[in-house]
């Protein structure tokens, strides 16, 4: 059984497959961290953040939902990111230049509104956006929240919309623990020029895929999939074939 969808539906399918022990390949939800260290070039980090967060209007299991920025550059990054977000063009997908389209249905918009309201009530700051867009009821303004506390809904639940949440961090160990503090583990993004740090985080982050200084990681040769509640098995590459094969051991006595 192969399935791509939400973690909740994945659990239901797994339960229905249990009586016959069907093998499962499931690509489920994500809640990706994007970790930006203070040795990063801010303009490059902003473009990575825009691409990682706002592709497909944020309606993507690979979307960077939790953006951790090292404290020394947090304010400068937030300002540059807010300015870039404000430039994104909202409109129907067939409209020339449109970059942010509608959400999939009214419930999705309502969920985003709830997450934004909750974050603001818990002390987050709104830098840009924060409401439905004049383009229509299913359109939401590209939004940036800063100083978002760890207990805010938007930091605990998968976000499926054009809302970015930033929080500052101080140390490498701290941000690893915070990035791993989720039931999801699909993809993580790192922005740093420190090669040793790239390797350390690549090992320490509990995510099936880790992108360093880039966003695009998918393709036919890639073993696409996650850890923890983000799925089982892999799609793509030779590893993606393993779930559809059965290992057989044949032992022959050739003695005369």
C-alpha positions as semicolon CSV with decimal commas, in nm:
position;residue;x (nm);y (nm);z (nm)
1;X;0,000;0,000;0,000
2;X;0,144;0,337;-0,102
3;X;-0,009;0,660;0,029
4;X;0,074;1,030;0,031
5;X;-0,130;1,252;0,260
6;X;-0,180;1,361;0,618
7;X;-0,042;1,180;0,921
8;X;-0,394;1,137;1,061
9;X;-0,518;0,954;0,751
10;X;-0,194;0,756;0,739
11;X;-0,266;0,620;1,087
12;X;-0,614;0,510;0,977
13;X;-0,474;0,333;0,670
14;X;-0,206;0,160;0,879
15;X;-0,474;0,029;1,113
16;X;-0,679;-0,108;0,822
17;X;-0,369;-0,278;0,677
18;X;-0,273;-0,441;1,007
19;X;-0,500;-0,754;0,981
20;X;-0,326;-0,872;0,663
21;X;0,017;-0,723;0,748
22;X;0,030;-0,524;0,426
23;X;0,360;-0,353;0,370
24;X;0,323;0,024;0,371
25;X;0,499;0,315;0,206
26;X;0,362;0,642;0,338
27;X;0,474;1,000;0,283
28;X;0,285;1,193;0,549
29;X;0,283;1,534;0,714
30;X;0,574;1,764;0,780
31;X;0,661;2,055;1,007
32;X;0,999;2,153;0,869
33;X;1,247;2,364;1,061
34;X;1,460;2,619;0,877
35;X;1,770;2,700;1,085
36;X;1,967;3,012;0,995
37;X;2,300;3,069;1,170
38;X;2,464;3,406;1,215
39;X;2,740;3,330;0,962
40;X;2,479;3,321;0,684
41;X;2,452;3,584;0,414
42;X;2,119;3,750;0,499
43;X;2,010;3,814;0,138
44;X;2,079;3,449;0,047
45;X;1,901;3,331;0,363
46;X;1,597;3,545;0,276
47;X;1,566;3,389;-0,070
48;X;1,602;3,041;0,075
49;X;1,332;3,122;0,332
50;X;1,094;3,261;0,068
51;X;1,135;2,953;-0,151
52;X;1,116;2,707;0,139
53;X;0,808;2,868;0,294
54;X;0,597;3,013;0,014
55;X;0,623;2,757;-0,269
56;X;0,270;2,641;-0,359
57;X;0,143;2,918;-0,127
58;X;0,277;2,727;0,173
59;X;0,050;2,429;0,099
60;X;0,334;2,181;0,089
61;X;0,455;1,907;0,322
62;X;0,810;2,034;0,260
63;X;0,726;2,392;0,362
64;X;0,951;2,553;0,624
65;X;0,703;2,617;0,904
66;X;0,936;2,689;1,197
67;X;1,211;2,939;1,117
68;X;1,489;2,955;1,377
69;X;1,731;3,248;1,339
70;X;2,042;3,297;1,553
71;X;1,987;3,597;1,775
72;X;2,270;3,819;1,646
73;X;2,108;3,850;1,301
74;X;1,744;3,783;1,397
75;X;1,621;4,144;1,369
76;X;1,807;4,218;1,045
77;X;1,684;3,895;0,888
78;X;1,324;3,956;0,998
79;X;1,319;4,304;0,845
80;X;1,467;4,187;0,514
81;X;1,234;3,885;0,507
82;X;0,927;4,101;0,578
83;X;1,020;4,340;0,295
84;X;1,061;4,047;0,055
85;X;0,732;3,887;0,163
86;X;0,547;4,215;0,108
87;X;0,660;4,204;-0,258
88;X;0,497;3,866;-0,328
89;X;0,209;3,898;-0,573
90;X;-0,119;3,739;-0,466
91;X;-0,371;3,630;-0,727
92;X;-0,527;3,345;-0,927
93;X;-0,278;3,096;-1,066
94;X;-0,351;3,190;-1,428
95;X;-0,280;3,557;-1,364
96;X;0,056;3,679;-1,495
97;X;0,314;3,705;-1,221
98;X;0,099;3,550;-0,948
99;X;0,315;3,394;-0,676
100;X;0,066;3,326;-0,397
101;X;-0,261;3,157;-0,492
102;X;-0,573;3,056;-0,301
103;X;-0,586;2,805;-0,021
104;X;-0,761;2,478;-0,096
105;X;-1,085;2,543;0,096
106;X;-1,247;2,755;0,366
107;X;-1,134;2,524;0,647
108;X;-0,771;2,581;0,549
109;X;-0,815;2,958;0,572
110;X;-0,990;2,927;0,906
111;X;-0,701;2,717;1,041
112;X;-0,450;2,982;0,936
113;X;-0,658;3,254;1,099
114;X;-0,670;3,051;1,420
115;X;-0,293;2,995;1,420
116;X;-0,217;3,364;1,360
117;X;-0,462;3,481;1,628
118;X;-0,321;3,230;1,876
119;X;0,039;3,336;1,812
120;X;-0,046;3,705;1,856
121;X;-0,234;3,631;2,177
122;X;0,078;3,456;2,310
123;X;0,303;3,755;2,240
124;X;0,418;3,716;1,879
125;X;0,467;4,025;1,666
126;X;0,306;4,075;1,324
127;X;0,548;4,229;1,071
128;X;0,342;4,196;0,754
129;X;0,014;4,043;0,634
130;X;-0,214;3,883;0,890
131;X;-0,554;3,875;0,721
132;X;-0,750;3,754;0,419
133;X;-0,651;3,912;0,092
134;X;-0,881;4,128;-0,118
135;X;-0,835;3,882;-0,408
136;X;-1,104;3,657;-0,256
137;X;-1,224;3,458;0,043
138;X;-0,974;3,176;-0,010
139;X;-0,674;3,408;-0,040
140;X;-0,461;3,495;0,262
141;X;-0,195;3,763;0,272
142;X;0,166;3,642;0,285
143;X;0,235;3,684;0,655
144;X;0,535;3,707;0,885
145;X;0,522;3,657;1,261
146;X;0,825;3,709;1,484
147;X;0,904;3,627;1,848
148;X;0,671;3,328;1,820
149;X;0,673;3,124;2,144
150;X;0,727;2,749;2,140
151;X;0,377;2,677;2,274
152;X;0,197;2,863;1,993
153;X;-0,022;2,646;1,770
154;X;0,176;2,746;1,462
155;X;0,490;2,599;1,621
156;X;0,317;2,273;1,717
157;X;0,085;2,201;1,422
158;X;0,157;2,164;1,053
159;X;0,090;2,494;0,876
160;X;-0,062;2,469;0,530
161;X;-0,065;2,829;0,414
162;X;0,143;3,143;0,345
163;X;0,235;3,223;0,706
164;X;0,597;3,223;0,826
165;X;0,686;3,205;1,195
166;X;1,025;3,320;1,326
167;X;1,184;3,260;1,663
168;X;1,538;3,343;1,779
169;X;1,791;3,098;1,923
170;X;2,131;3,128;2,085
171;X;2,323;2,800;2,067
172;X;2,356;2,506;1,831
173;X;2,252;2,252;2,093
174;X;1,945;2,458;2,178
175;X;1,822;2,482;1,820
176;X;1,879;2,111;1,753
177;X;1,661;2,024;2,052
178;X;1,390;2,269;1,944
179;X;1,397;2,155;1,582
180;X;1,359;1,791;1,691
181;X;1,078;1,870;1,936
182;X;0,798;1,755;1,706
183;X;0,628;1,430;1,605
184;X;0,718;1,508;1,244
185;X;1,052;1,447;1,073
186;X;1,022;1,491;0,697
187;X;1,272;1,762;0,597
188;X;1,492;2,020;0,766
189;X;1,672;2,318;0,613
190;X;2,005;2,462;0,735
191;X;2,174;2,786;0,630
192;X;2,536;2,813;0,745
193;X;2,879;2,845;0,587
194;X;3,045;2,635;0,859
195;X;3,124;2,293;0,709
196;X;3,170;2,114;1,040
197;X;2,838;2,251;1,163
198;X;2,668;2,135;0,843
199;X;2,785;1,779;0,915
200;X;2,692;1,793;1,283
201;X;2,338;1,911;1,214
202;X;2,299;1,670;0,925
203;X;2,351;1,388;1,175
204;X;2,170;1,539;1,474
205;X;1,843;1,650;1,311
206;X;1,574;1,381;1,334
207;X;1,449;1,431;0,979
208;X;1,465;1,199;0,680
209;X;1,602;1,469;0,449
210;X;1,826;1,766;0,529
211;X;1,892;2,049;0,283
212;X;2,199;2,267;0,339
213;X;2,210;2,616;0,184
214;X;1,943;2,520;-0,070
215;X;1,575;2,432;-0,103
216;X;1,541;2,201;-0,403
217;X;1,611;1,844;-0,291
218;X;1,360;1,627;-0,478
219;X;1,404;1,420;-0,794
220;X;1,398;1,064;-0,926
221;X;1,731;0,955;-0,767
222;X;1,633;1,090;-0,423
223;X;1,510;0,859;-0,142
224;X;1,217;1,085;-0,051
225;X;1,063;1,023;0,290
226;X;1,064;1,106;0,657
227;X;1,126;0,984;1,010
228;X;0,887;0,955;1,304
229;X;0,525;1,043;1,219
230;X;0,618;1,174;0,875
231;X;0,599;0,836;0,710
232;X;0,730;0,488;0,641
233;X;0,973;0,382;0,373
234;X;1,097;0,591;0,084
235;X;0,972;0,703;-0,256
236;X;1,219;0,732;-0,543
237;X;1,569;0,593;-0,592
238;X;1,655;0,222;-0,553
239;X;1,538;0,249;-0,191
240;X;1,188;0,322;-0,316
241;X;1,173;-0,024;-0,477
242;X;1,251;-0,213;-0,158
243;X;0,896;-0,202;-0,020
244;X;0,767;-0,367;-0,337
245;X;1,002;-0,665;-0,319
246;X;1,022;-0,971;-0,094
247;X;1,354;-1,117;0,014
248;X;1,390;-1,491;-0,040
249;X;1,674;-1,708;0,089
250;X;1,751;-2,028;-0,103
251;X;1,986;-2,281;0,055
252;X;2,090;-2,581;-0,160
253;X;2,293;-2,877;-0,049
254;X;2,515;-2,969;-0,345
255;X;2,713;-3,242;-0,169
256;X;2,741;-3,569;-0,364
